[in-house]
Amino acid sequence: MIMFASRRISGKGHMPALAGLGLWLLGACAHQPDLPAAPAVIVAPEAGAGQADAPAPVADAEAPAAAVIPVLASLARVADHGLDPEAYAYSQIAALQPGSEAQLAAARQAWLLAASDLRHGALDPDTLARRRAIDGNMIATLDRLEAGGDAEALAAALDASAPSTPAYLALRGELARQRAALAGEKDAGAWFTIATRIDTLRVNLERLRWLPHEAGGRYVLANIPAFEVDTVSDGIATSRHAAIFGQIGRQTPALSDQIEYVVLNPWWEVPESIARHDKLAQFRKDPGTVTRLGYQILDREVNAVDPAGIDWNTVTAAGFPYRIRQKPGPANALGQVKIMFPNAHSVYLHDTPDKQLFDEMQRTFSSGCIRVQDPLDVAEWVLADTPGWGRAEIDATVATGDETRIDLAAPVPVYVTYLTAYEAEDGSVAYFPDVYSRDADVLNALNAALSF
């Protein structure tokens, strides 16, 4: 059996899950396990196995190994992407009988799995389970390049499977720089800091592999750890907005979706969980806020209920009998606009009356939705290709105070991401705080041993 081991705001990275990864962090293949005579199953990663700059396999000079050596040698390139060559059984395949059918078959399968991981990510973004499927499109690529026997061409094909976005290339370059710095570092504290950055870069290279690989088109990118929302055209951020994300106990999820419509002067349909807990507590404390802040109380048959006749102290969260809405206006929790991409999490972008919160550094204040600074600017950008909805029309409609839905002529992709390392405006890499403590789970999943 062959083992396949599976901008601007600066912040401290997370603590590395594996503290003693000197050889792996430096990129040296460290172990050469005993092997069975032939591979039968491909299995996933051993935590802490060595990586990068792996030595070329040594073969008997008289063995007919020409067909396998280039394929195997090219696998060392995955280290440049934060993956471990030992995750693809590099040393174990090298130790098989040189030029044998077993070595050739194992090397081919390892290359195909590595190419698939670079194209789609080694992990499922929702479950963090190790992906097992090989991208069938890569088989023809391997057949064509393998015939030429050029290890560099095979390695270049692996690179081409990965994203080509500026952010991904910036993180790859930063990974190389941090590894070089680690190799010469003698101070234990500094070594630990660099090792932590390397872990952070590996995690975020994987997250970027979950996103589209090309930099073209228009899309909105929200990055939770950076507390920012960007509008992006052809890979360039055209505007950047401070943003507020979910509280630690009500975290904003990472997701990919399509913006379908914009609502100006929106009513706020208060989610039931917020109504039962937050609003009930608020109304018990000060019943006058119901009228003062423009809330409408409805029963389960959608009939209006006079709030003056409700004793909120007798209403329980478990038996909460009302539906709560808030009319458009200056006190409305959604402000003047909401930008909708319908999803299972009921998350969307919106304005807020609490604009002073944008002055805070760690902006985890919402119940999961994303509050955006200058949201009408974002709405204008989103509606740029929708005829009849320039800024003058937007402002005139807001001034009416009437709720107005605007369907986009064509949907705009939106990516709500969790990137604790990302390309800064000057092309360098900025590190952000791991506010939801999600990095360790991705790192552990990249390092965990799983069977295939």
C-alpha positions in Angstrom: 0.0 0.0 0.0 1.3 3.4 -0.9 0.5 6.2 1.6 -0.7 9.5 0.0 -0.5 12.2 2.6 -3.3 13.7 1.7 -3.5 45.4 2.4 -3.5 46.9 4.6 -4.5 45.7 8.0 -1.8 43.7 9.6 -2.4 41.1 12.2 -0.8 38.2 14.0 -1.2 34.8 12.5 -2.6 31.7 14.3 -0.5 29.3 16.3 0.8 26.5 14.1 -0.9 23.2 14.6 2.4 21.3 14.4 5.2 23.1 16.1 8.1 21.0 15.1 7.9 21.0 11.4 11.4 22.2 10.6 12.2 20.0 7.7 8.7 20.2 6.3 8.6 24.0 6.6 12.0 24.3 5.0 10.8 22.0 2.2 13.0 19.0 2.6 11.8 15.4 2.2 12.7 13.8 5.4 11.7 10.2 5.5 12.0 7.1 3.4 9.6 4.5 4.7 9.7 0.7 4.1 7.5 -0.2 1.2 5.5 -3.2 0.0 6.5 -4.5 -3.4 3.7 -2.9 -5.3 1.1 -0.2 -4.7 -2.5 -1.3 -4.4 -4.4 1.6 -2.9 -3.6 5.3 -2.6 -4.0 6.7 0.8 -3.7 10.2 2.2 -1.3 12.4 4.2 0.8 11.8 7.2 1.0 15.0 9.3 4.3 16.6 9.3 5.8 14.6 6.4 8.5 16.5 4.6 7.8 18.7 1.5 9.3 21.1 -0.9 12.4 21.0 -3.0 12.3 17.2 -2.8 15.4 15.4 -4.1 15.0 13.8 -7.4 14.5 10.0 -7.1 17.6 7.9 -7.5 17.3 5.0 -10.0 19.5 2.3 -11.2 21.3 3.7 -14.2 20.6 0.6 -16.2 16.9 0.5 -15.3 14.3 1.5 -17.9 13.1 4.4 -15.7 13.0 7.2 -18.3 9.2 7.0 -18.5 8.6 7.4 -14.7 11.4 9.7 -13.5 10.1 12.9 -15.1 6.6 12.4 -13.8 7.9 11.7 -10.3 10.4 14.5 -10.4 7.8 17.0 -11.4 5.8 16.3 -8.2 8.3 18.3 -6.2 6.7 21.4 -7.7 3.6 21.1 -5.5 5.7 22.4 -2.6 5.7 25.8 -4.2 1.9 25.8 -3.7 2.0 24.9 0.0 1.3 21.2 -0.6 3.5 18.4 0.6 5.1 16.1 -2.1 4.9 13.4 0.5 1.1 13.8 0.4 1.5 12.1 -3.0 3.8 9.4 -1.7 6.9 11.0 -3.3 9.5 9.0 -1.4 7.6 5.8 -1.4 7.1 5.8 -5.2 10.8 6.7 -5.6 11.7 3.6 -3.5 9.8 1.2 -5.8 11.6 -0.8 -8.4 12.8 1.8 -10.9 11.0 1.7 -14.2 8.6 -1.0 -13.0 4.9 -0.9 -14.0 4.1 -0.4 -10.3 6.3 2.7 -10.1 4.9 4.1 -13.3 1.3 3.5 -12.3 1.8 5.1 -8.9 3.6 8.1 -10.3 0.9 8.7 -12.8 -1.8 8.5 -10.2 0.1 10.8 -7.9 0.6 13.4 -10.6 -3.0 13.3 -11.6 -4.2 13.7 -8.0 -1.7 16.6 -7.5 -2.9 18.4 -10.6 -6.6 17.9 -9.6 -5.8 19.3 -6.1 -4.1 22.4 -7.6 -7.1 22.9 -9.9 -9.9 22.4 -7.4 -8.3 22.4 -3.9 -7.1 19.4 -1.9 -10.0 19.8 0.5 -13.8 20.2 0.2 -14.4 23.8 1.3 -17.7 22.9 3.1 -16.6 19.8 5.0 -12.7 20.1 4.8 -12.7 16.4 3.8 -9.9 15.3 1.5 -11.0 15.4 -2.1 -10.6 12.0 -3.8 -11.7 12.5 -7.4 -9.2 13.0 -10.2 -10.0 15.6 -12.8 -10.5 13.6 -16.0 -9.3 16.6 -18.1 -5.8 16.1 -16.7 -5.4 12.6 -18.1 -4.9 13.8 -21.7 -2.5 16.5 -20.5 -0.4 13.9 -18.7 -0.5 11.5 -21.7 0.7 14.2 -24.0 3.5 15.6 -21.8 4.7 12.2 -20.5 5.5 11.2 -24.0 7.9 14.0 -24.2 9.7 12.9 -21.1 10.3 16.5 -19.9 10.1 16.9 -16.1 10.0 20.7 -16.3 7.1 20.6 -18.8 5.2 18.3 -16.4 6.0 20.6 -13.5 4.8 23.6 -15.5 1.6 21.8 -16.2 1.1 21.4 -12.5 1.7 25.2 -12.1 -0.9 25.8 -14.8 -3.5 23.8 -13.0 -3.4 26.3 -10.1 -4.9 29.7 -10.0 -3.3 32.5 -11.9 -4.8 35.4 -10.0 -2.6 38.1 -8.6 -3.5 37.2 -5.1 -2.5 33.5 -5.5 0.8 34.5 -7.2 1.6 37.0 -4.4 1.0 34.3 -1.8 3.2 31.8 -3.7 6.0 34.4 -3.8 5.6 35.2 -0.1 5.8 31.4 0.7 9.1 31.2 -1.1 10.4 34.2 0.8 9.3 33.0 4.2 10.9 29.6 3.6 14.2 31.2 2.6 14.0 33.4 5.8 13.3 30.3 7.9 16.3 28.4 6.6 18.7 31.1 7.9 16.9 32.0 11.1 18.7 31.2 14.4 16.5 32.9 16.9 13.8 30.6 18.3 11.2 33.3 18.6 11.7 34.6 15.1 11.8 31.1 13.8 8.4 30.3 15.3 6.9 33.5 13.9 8.1 32.6 10.4 6.9 29.1 10.8 3.5 30.4 11.7 3.4 32.6 8.6 4.2 29.6 6.5 1.3 27.7 8.0 -1.0 30.7 7.3 0.2 30.9 3.7 -0.4 27.2 3.1 -4.0 27.5 4.5 -4.8 30.6 2.4 -3.3 29.2 -0.8 -5.7 26.3 -0.4 -8.6 28.7 0.2 -7.7 30.6 -3.0 -7.8 27.3 -4.9 -11.5 27.1 -4.0 -12.2 30.4 -5.8 -12.2 31.0 -9.6 -8.8 30.7 -11.1 -9.0 33.5 -13.5 -8.8 37.2 -12.7 -11.3 38.4 -15.3 -14.8 39.7 -15.0 -16.6 41.8 -12.4 -17.3 40.5 -8.9 -17.7 41.5 -5.2 -15.1 40.1 -2.7 -15.8 40.3 1.0 -12.9 39.2 3.2 -14.0 38.6 6.8 -10.6 38.8 8.6 -9.7 42.0 6.7 -13.2 43.5 7.5 -13.4 44.7 4.0 -15.6 44.5 0.9 -14.0 45.1 -2.5 -15.6 45.6 -5.9 -13.3 44.0 -8.5 -13.0 44.3 -12.3 -10.5 42.2 -14.2 -8.6 41.3 -11.1 -8.2 44.9 -9.9 -10.1 46.3 -6.9 -12.0 49.3 -8.1 -13.2 50.3 -4.6 -12.6 49.1 -1.1 -15.1 49.5 1.7 -14.8 48.9 5.5 -17.3 46.2 6.6 -18.8 44.7 9.7 -19.2 40.9 9.9 -20.9 38.5 12.3 -20.2 38.2 16.0 -18.1 35.3 17.2 -21.3 33.5 18.3 -23.1 34.4 15.0 -20.3 34.0 12.4 -20.6 35.1 8.8 -20.2 32.0 6.6 -17.8 31.8 3.7 -19.8 31.3 0.5 -19.9 31.9 -3.3 -23.0 33.1 -4.9 -24.6 35.6 -7.4 -26.0 39.0 -6.7 -29.5 39.0 -8.2 -31.2 42.2 -7.1 -30.9 45.4 -5.0 -33.5 46.8 -2.7 -33.6 50.5 -1.9 -35.3 51.7 1.2 -35.9 48.1 2.4 -38.2 46.9 5.0 -36.4 44.7 7.5 -38.1 41.4 8.1 -36.6 40.6 11.5 -35.4 37.0 11.5 -37.2 34.8 14.0 -34.2 34.0 16.1 -33.4 37.7 16.5 -37.0 38.5 17.3 -37.2 35.9 20.0 -34.0 36.9 21.7 -32.7 40.3 20.8 -35.9 42.2 20.1 -37.9 40.6 22.9 -35.2 41.7 25.4 -35.1 45.2 23.9 -38.9 45.6 24.0 -39.1 44.3 27.6 -36.5 46.9 28.6 -38.1 49.8 26.7 -41.5 49.1 25.1 -41.4 52.5 23.5 -38.7 51.4 21.1 -41.4 49.5 19.1 -43.0 52.7 17.9 -40.0 55.0 18.1 -37.9 52.8 15.8 -40.6 52.0 13.4 -41.3 48.4 14.1 -44.6 46.7 13.0 -45.9 43.8 15.0 -47.9 41.1 13.2 -49.6 38.0 14.5 -49.1 34.6 12.8 -52.0 35.3 10.5 -50.2 38.5 9.4 -52.7 40.8 11.1 -51.3 44.0 12.5 -51.2 44.1 16.3 -51.2 47.3 18.4 -47.9 47.2 20.4 -49.6 49.3 23.2 -51.7 46.3 24.0 -48.7 43.9 24.5 -47.2 43.2 27.8 -43.7 42.1 26.6 -42.8 40.7 30.1 -45.5 38.0 29.7 -44.2 37.0 26.2 -41.6 34.1 26.2 -39.0 33.4 23.6 -40.1 29.7 23.4 -43.7 30.7 22.6 -43.0 33.9 20.7 -46.2 34.6 18.8 -45.3 37.6 16.6 -43.7 38.5 13.3 -41.7 41.8 13.5 -41.0 44.1 10.6 -39.2 47.5 10.6 -40.3 50.2 8.1 -37.8 52.1 5.9 -36.3 55.2 7.5 -33.3 56.5 9.3 -33.6 54.0 12.2 -34.0 51.0 9.9 -31.3 48.3 10.7 -30.7 47.8 7.0 -30.3 51.5 6.2 -31.0 52.7 2.7 -30.1 49.6 0.7 -29.6 45.9 0.8 -27.8 43.9 -1.9 -29.2 40.4 -2.3 -27.7 37.1 -3.3 -30.3 34.5 -2.0 -28.6 31.7 -0.1 -29.3 29.1 2.6 -27.7 31.3 5.3 -29.9 34.4 4.6 -26.7 36.5 4.4 -26.6 39.7 2.3 -24.9 43.1 2.1 -26.6 46.1 3.6 -26.3 49.6 5.0 -26.5 50.4 8.7 -27.5 53.4 10.9 -24.7 52.5 13.3 -21.9 54.0 11.2 -19.6 54.7 14.2 -18.9 51.0 14.3 -16.8 51.3 11.2 -14.2 53.1 13.3 -13.5 50.0 15.3 -10.5 47.7 14.3 -12.2 44.3 14.9 -15.7 44.7 13.4 -17.5 41.6 14.5 -20.9 43.1 15.5 -23.6 41.8 13.2 -25.8 38.7 13.4 -24.1 37.3 10.3 -25.0 39.7 7.5 -22.4 42.1 6.1 -22.8 45.8 6.8 -20.9 47.9 4.3 -19.6 51.5 4.5 -20.8 53.7 1.6 -23.2 51.0 0.4 -24.9 53.1 -2.2 -21.5 53.3 -4.0 -21.5 49.5 -4.0 -25.0 49.4 -5.3 -24.1 51.8 -8.1 -21.2 49.6 -9.1 -23.4 46.5 -9.0 -26.1 48.1 -11.1 -23.6 49.6 -13.7 -24.8 47.1 -16.4 -28.5 47.5 -15.5 -30.1 50.1 -17.8 -31.9 53.1 -16.1 -30.1 52.8 -12.8 -27.3 55.3 -12.6 -26.4 57.1 -9.5 -28.9 59.9 -10.1 -31.8 57.4 -10.4 -30.6 55.6 -7.3 -30.4 58.8 -5.2 -33.9 60.0 -6.5 -35.4 56.7 -5.5 -33.8 56.7 -2.0 -35.2 60.2 -1.5 -38.8 58.9 -2.0 -38.5 56.6 1.0 -40.4 53.9 -0.8 -39.2 50.3 -0.9 -38.0 49.6 -4.5 -36.6 46.3 -5.8 -34.2 46.4 -8.8 -33.4 43.2 -10.6 -29.9 43.1 -12.2 -29.7 42.8 -15.9 -27.1 40.1 -15.3 -26.0 38.6 -12.0 -22.8 39.7 -10.4 -20.7 37.0 -8.6 -20.0 37.5 -4.9 -17.4 35.7 -2.8 -17.6 35.9 0.9 -14.1 34.7 1.9 -12.0 34.0 5.0 -8.5 34.9 3.9 -6.0 35.6 6.8 -3.3 36.3 4.2 -4.0 38.2 1.0 -2.4 40.5 -1.5 -2.1 44.1 -0.3 -2.6 47.1 -2.6 1.2 47.4 -3.2 1.5 43.8 -4.2 2.9 42.6 -0.9 1.1 40.1 1.3 -0.9 41.4 4.3 -1.7 39.1 7.3 -5.0 39.4 9.1 -6.2 38.1 12.5 -7.8 34.7 12.6 -11.0 36.2 14.2 -13.1 33.1 14.0 -10.2 30.7 14.7 -10.7 28.8 11.4 -7.2 28.4 10.2 -6.2 25.5 12.4 -9.0 23.3 11.0 -7.9 23.8 7.5 -4.2 23.3 8.4 -5.1 20.1 10.3 -7.1 18.8 7.4 -4.3 19.5 5.0 -2.0 17.5 7.3 -4.3 14.7 8.4 -3.9 11.2 7.1 -6.9 9.9 5.2 -7.5 6.7 3.2 -8.3 6.6 -0.5 
